[in-house]
Amino acid sequence: MSYIAIINLQVNNLKSIVGAINYLGFKTKITKSKNVISNSSGIILPGVGSYPEGMKKLKKFGLDNTIRNYFTKGKPILAICLGFQMLFSSSTEFKNTKGLNLINGEVKSLKILKTKQVLPNIGWRKLQIKKINNNKLFQKLRINPVVYFIHSYYVELKNKKLITSYINFGDKKIVSSIQYKNLYGVQFHPEKSCKIGLDILKNFLNQAKSYSL
């Protein structure tokens, strides 16, 4: 039976994600079991809360290495919000914390950008999608779709070629999504972004279909 494993860090609300994936015709399993995750057709790493707490939970359950091993198998991973940030090397949130280091980059506070924008960044923002080949999450979407954000930290990448979209934050641009091989990360919440969000999730699920058991 094919299913999407939704990693349960016990620091997030997963109902919206489960509802969206089920609506799109895929079964889900909310789990922190290594076996359940390893045998899934795709995994979603969500997250709400602090970076140190999220990484602490991953390591406590031994899921940091499970995610890394899953990535090396080439099966699709979608990381959302805090989950997206944990893909990177480290974060300065509260203290210096090492991440999964699947992508070279650092998570920093939006405060250091010194814009006039209100923090945290909450609400609907227009994506500036990069025109690159094989941008799988944004296939067949209308130009500059609007999605929902809630975050106080942003990501700086070393390899700009991995960036698939930006948003304007005051007079600065910040990264809103990446794609690296079978790894997809979004700073926004597709599960809270109405039809556009469902279309983005559907594009991710299309990658998982090839790994259905």
C-alpha positions in Angstrom: 0.0 0.0 0.0 1.4 3.4 -1.0 1.3 6.3 1.4 3.0 9.5 2.4 4.8 9.5 5.7 4.3 12.8 7.6 7.0 13.1 10.2 5.6 13.7 13.7 7.9 15.9 15.7 5.2 16.5 18.3 5.7 20.3 17.9 3.2 20.9 15.1 -0.4 20.8 14.0 -0.7 18.2 11.2 -4.4 18.1 10.5 -4.3 20.6 7.6 -1.5 18.6 5.9 -3.2 15.3 6.3 -6.5 16.7 5.1 -4.9 18.2 2.0 -3.0 15.0 1.1 -6.0 12.8 1.6 -8.1 15.2 -0.5 -5.6 14.7 -3.3 -6.1 10.9 -3.2 -3.0 9.8 -1.2 -3.0 7.9 2.1 -1.0 9.3 4.9 0.7 8.0 8.0 1.7 10.4 10.8 4.7 8.8 12.3 8.1 8.9 13.9 8.8 5.2 13.0 12.0 4.7 11.0 10.5 1.7 9.2 7.2 3.5 8.3 9.2 6.4 7.0 11.7 4.3 5.0 8.9 2.3 3.3 6.8 5.3 2.2 6.4 6.6 -1.3 7.4 10.1 -0.1 7.8 12.0 3.1 6.7 15.4 4.4 8.8 17.1 7.1 6.6 19.9 8.5 7.3 22.1 11.4 6.1 24.8 13.6 8.1 26.1 16.5 11.8 26.7 17.2 14.8 25.2 15.3 16.6 23.9 18.4 13.5 22.0 19.5 12.8 20.6 16.0 16.3 19.3 15.7 16.2 17.9 19.2 13.1 15.9 18.3 14.6 14.6 15.1 17.7 13.4 17.0 15.8 12.0 19.9 13.8 9.7 17.6 16.9 9.0 15.4 15.1 10.5 12.4 18.0 12.8 11.3 19.8 9.8 9.8 16.6 8.3 8.5 15.9 11.4 6.5 19.4 11.5 5.2 19.3 7.9 4.1 15.9 8.5 2.5 17.4 11.3 0.5 20.2 9.2 -0.8 17.7 6.7 -2.1 16.3 9.4 -4.4 12.7 9.3 -3.1 10.8 12.6 -2.8 10.9 14.7 0.3 8.9 17.9 0.9 9.9 20.1 3.8 7.7 22.9 5.0 8.4 26.0 7.1 10.6 24.9 10.0 11.1 21.6 8.2 12.4 23.5 5.3 14.9 25.4 7.5 16.1 22.2 9.1 17.4 21.0 5.7 20.2 23.5 6.0 23.6 23.5 7.8 22.7 25.5 10.9 20.5 28.2 12.5 21.1 31.1 14.8 17.6 30.9 16.3 18.1 31.2 20.1 21.5 29.6 19.8 23.8 28.1 17.1 22.2 24.8 16.2 23.3 22.3 13.6 20.7 21.2 11.0 20.4 18.2 8.7 23.0 19.7 6.4 21.5 18.3 3.3 22.0 21.8 1.8 24.8 24.2 2.6 23.2 27.3 4.1 22.3 29.2 7.3 19.0 30.2 8.9 19.0 33.8 10.1 16.6 36.2 11.8 14.5 38.5 9.5 15.5 41.3 11.9 19.0 41.5 10.5 17.6 42.5 7.1 16.5 45.8 8.8 13.5 46.4 6.6 10.4 48.3 7.7 8.3 45.1 7.6 6.4 43.9 10.6 7.7 40.7 12.2 7.0 37.9 12.1 6.2 37.7 8.4 2.6 36.6 8.5 0.1 36.6 5.7 -0.3 36.1 1.9 2.7 36.9 -0.3 3.3 36.7 -4.0 5.9 34.2 -5.2 8.4 35.2 -7.8 9.0 31.9 -9.4 12.4 31.4 -11.2 12.2 30.3 -14.8 14.4 27.2 -14.7 14.1 23.8 -16.3 12.5 21.1 -14.3 11.0 23.3 -11.6 8.7 20.5 -10.5 6.7 22.0 -7.6 5.5 24.9 -9.7 4.6 23.1 -12.9 1.4 24.4 -14.6 0.8 27.1 -11.9 -0.3 30.6 -12.9 2.3 33.3 -12.9 3.2 34.7 -9.5 0.8 32.8 -7.3 0.0 34.0 -3.8 0.7 31.7 -0.8 0.6 31.9 3.0 3.6 32.5 5.2 4.2 32.6 9.0 7.9 32.8 10.0 10.5 35.0 11.7 13.6 33.4 10.2 14.8 33.0 6.6 17.5 31.0 4.7 20.7 32.1 3.0 22.0 29.5 0.6 25.5 29.1 -0.8 24.3 27.6 -4.1 21.8 30.0 -5.6 21.0 27.6 -8.4 18.9 25.6 -6.0 16.4 28.4 -5.4 13.1 28.1 -7.2 11.3 31.1 -5.9 11.6 34.3 -3.9 9.3 36.8 -2.2 9.8 40.5 -1.6 10.3 41.4 2.1 10.4 45.2 2.2 13.2 46.2 -0.1 14.9 42.8 0.2 14.3 39.4 -1.4 14.2 36.2 0.6 14.2 32.6 -0.5 10.7 31.0 -0.4 11.5 27.6 -2.0 14.3 25.3 -3.2 14.7 22.1 -5.2 17.7 19.9 -4.9 17.5 16.5 -6.7 14.6 14.7 -4.9 14.4 17.3 -2.1 11.8 20.1 -2.2 11.6 22.8 0.5 9.1 25.6 0.9 9.1 28.4 3.5 5.4 28.9 3.1 2.5 26.6 4.0 1.0 25.0 0.9 -1.6 23.2 3.2 -3.0 26.6 4.1 -2.7 28.2 0.7 -6.1 27.2 -0.8 -6.1 25.9 -4.4 -2.6 27.1 -5.3 -1.3 25.2 -2.3 -3.2 22.0 -3.4 -1.7 22.3 -6.9 1.8 22.6 -5.4 1.2 19.5 -3.2 -0.2 17.6 -6.2 3.0 18.3 -8.1 4.9 16.9 -5.2 2.7 13.8 -5.0 3.2 13.2 -8.7 6.9 12.6 -7.9 5.9 10.1 -5.2 3.6 8.1 -7.5 6.7 6.5 -9.1 7.6 5.0 -5.7 4.1 3.6 -4.9 4.4 0.1 -3.5 
